Amino acid sequence: MANLRRVVLDVLKPHLPNVIELSSQLADLAGVDGVDISLIEMDQKVENVKITCEGDSIDYEKVEQIIKKSGGSIHSLDKVSVGTSLIEEAITHQD
């Protein structure tokens, strides 16, 4: 099975843990080299965030577990990159 190298998730999470704490927990996972979390929308009780994890061999189940333990829920898996190197999406005339 090819290595999962990048995963982009649309996540709904409570305000706590904050994005710094959550990103640190995800970045501490084996196989994860970096994490980026962008705030999309904030409500009184929750935040909608985009989480991007990159690394050599990401364990998606462990990423999912950390998000769930923090009270978050994954709305969608928006992008996945697998293989021996990262391939950027090609721009086409339709874009």
Secondary structure, 3 states (H helix, E strand, C coil): CCCEEEEEEEEEEECCCCHHHHHHHHHCCCCCCEEEEEEEEECCCEEEEEEEEECCCCCHHHHHHHHHHCCCEEEEEEEEEECCCCCCCCCCCCC
